[in-house]
Structure formats: C-alpha cells, structure tokens
Amino acid sequence: MTLRIIGLNHHNASLDYREKLAFSREEIQSCLKDLIASNEIKEAVILSTCNRTELYLHANEEGEEYTKTWLIKNKNINKNTEDLLFSLKGEKAIIHLSRVACGLDSMILGEPQILGQLKNAYKSSIELGAITKDFSKLFDHIFRLAKKIRTNTNISNSPVSVSYAAVILANQFFSRLDNHSALLIGAGESIELVAKHLVNKKINKLFIANRNINKAQELAKRYGGYALDLDSLDGVIEITDLILSSTASNHYILKKFQIQKAIKNRKRKPIFAVDMAVPRDLDPEIQEIEDIYLYTIDDLQKVVLEGQNKRNLAAVEADEIIIKETIKYSNTKKAEEVEPTITELREYGESIKNEVLEQSIKQIKKGDDIETIIEKNASLMIKKLLHSPSVSMIFG
C-alpha cells in the first residue's frame, strides 16, 4: 500500500464541477467510515474546500478503484465530472500534498488558510479512527515541511487569501469603502478574515449574519459590527452595499426574489456581492438582475495581488525544498520497511556462524587438520548463507 490521491481542484475543474464533488462536514464523517471499511484502504483523509475536493488514501490499486466507484455512486456524478478526476500515487502524491499544504497549489499563491483546513481534515480522520502509524508519520512530515517553507522562504510575505482578494475586488468596485456598509454571511475563518480586512479598509458599517447567532455576536463584537440571524437578512440587504458570503450550507442562503426586492427598495442603488462558498450560497440566477454585481470564487483568481511576483520566485525555491525533503522522506521510509528483513538476515547469518564455529571447535579437539577444517567449514558456511536467498530467487 502507498499514498494515493483522487480528486479534482480549481486547476482542472470549474466551480460547477467542484460543487458536485463538495463534501459537508457531516458527509465527510460518514464517508470516511465507508472508505476505511474496505480491506483495500488502510487510512483516509478527505479535504473539501472551495477550490478542491481531494481524497488522500493509504491504499493499494484495488482501493483506488473502489474509491472512484464509490465517489461516482455516492456523489451521483456524471461522466463529464468523472473524466475530470485525477489520481496520483507514491512520491508524486507526496509532492502534491506538500504543495497543497504550503499554499503552492492554491488559487492565490501562498495563501495560508489551506494549511489550517488540511490540519482540520487530518484531525477529523484521527477522531474517526481513519489514521494509523503510516499517515501519522506522513502528515507530521507534511506539516513540518509547510512550517519550514513558510519560515525559510518569502512565500508568506505580504499575506493574501481568497478573503483578502474579495475585499480588494470590492475596494476596486467602490474606489473607497469608508462610506459603505457590508453584510457578511457566515462566521468561519474566511468571513473573519473578510471582517478584519474590511475594518482595515475603514468600512462604515458591518453586519454579520449566521445560523448560530452566538457565533455572529462573537465576531461582531470583535470587529465592531452588528449581529443577526439568517431570518433577518431581507431588511439588512436593502441597506447593504456589499454582500460577502461563505457558509457550509447545502442550500442557497439568498434567492433571486430577495435581491430583486432589495434592489427595488434601494431605488436601483447597486450591490456588490462575492460568493466564496462551495456549494454556492447565492443563487446564480441573481446575476441576471440589473444593478447587482455577483462574483464567485473563480472570479477571485483574476484579482491581481500585490507581491505576487515575489511569491512566484519564492514558489520556485519552495518547490526545490519539497522535492529534496520528499526524496529524504521516501528514503527513510524505504529503510524502515527493509529494516526488519535486514535484522532477520543478520540473525540468520549469526546463527550459521555459531553453528559452523561450534562444529570447527569439535573437529579441532578431535585432532583434525586445522587448514582442512578452515577450508571445508568456510565453504560450508557460504553454502548455508546462500541457500535461502538462492531458493527465493529461483522459486520466488
């Protein structure tokens, strides 16, 4: 068994396809149980973010095929989505996972959120018993490597994220934000980062809505905003210039008719909206309405970010570190795998040596010629040592 990766991401799949393969937290828990129930899959981690759904498996080839079939059935994906699935194994898979952890494979190069998301995915697998010794060592290596790269390269200089890109886009749209209001939907890490960046841009008024009102209140208190639950959105939309949403909902949070009503009451004053969620929070039909400008997670990729050239140079350096560390890790793992065989071989050789030595001592005590004893028993020892390996080579 070896590390195998199956999935799709923003490199080869548009938002429409990524939505079909997205997993909620609840789904991940049940799916991990399904996967490790197979004898062909020893360990599993599922990473599902707005930019990727990737399954990391400690499995053999049969386990990989089982997972593909399971994915197609479980997520009810069509042939077009199935064709987009990629798979990697061995060192190529380790390099890919390393690049993901370091933010080198992200939509926005070097973004730091992905490492936390990967750590949370790993933690979920531990809690469900989907991790044993091999993946513990692998992910310890990955997390140490990510820390090393962020410490020793410029990949984390001038930190950016999808959240920051959303605020940059909003700032470009309105020129300035200090006379505008924003509605944030959700209370997770992405929305907290949005709140932080909006406050830094001197946003005039901040509303934070969440299904769990307590979380919304905590975030609102931290950033000087106003908390509300999702049932109170309609009234706030009418006085909001920016809407930025990122929840884990499987259903649309805002529908077309809600925005139509708000635009009418705003006397067609425009609304700028960014849907950072996968699956989407805002009904795509909203973009058909005049005076609302809706952007998705894929649109953020087009935002030109300050310091990107420096990050590109740092990425080259980071990739070199990843390749070197992957080779070192693979060599260590191979040594660990053959160590029991080497120990067994040494013990086998030691037993033959003792056997021949004991026989030689007896023959010397009997008065046999010493040179004859040495020559005869040296040949005997070589025959005994080579017997088992020769049989293995011939008969497998």
Buried (B, 14 or more C-beta within 10 A) or exposed (E): BBBBBBBBBBEEBEBEBBBBBBBEEEBBBEBBEBBBEBEBBBBBBBBBBBBBBBBBBBBBEEBBBBBBEBBBEBBEBEEEBEEBBBBBBEBEBBBBBBBBBBBBBBBBBBBBBBBEBBBEBBEBBBEBEBBEEBBEBBBEBBBEBBEBBBEEBBBBEEBBBBBBBBBBBBBEBBEEBEEBBBBBBBBBBBBBBBBBBBBEBEBEBBBBBBBEBEBBBBBBEEBEBBBBEBEEBEEBBBBBBBBBBBBBBEEBBBEBEBBBEBBEBBEEEBBBBBBBBBBBBBBBEBBEBEBBBBBBBBBBBEBEBEBBEBBEEBBEBBBEBBEEBBEEBEEEBEEEEEEEEEEEBEEBEEEBEEBBEEBBEEBEEEEEEEEEBEEBBEEBBEEBBEEEEEEEEEEE
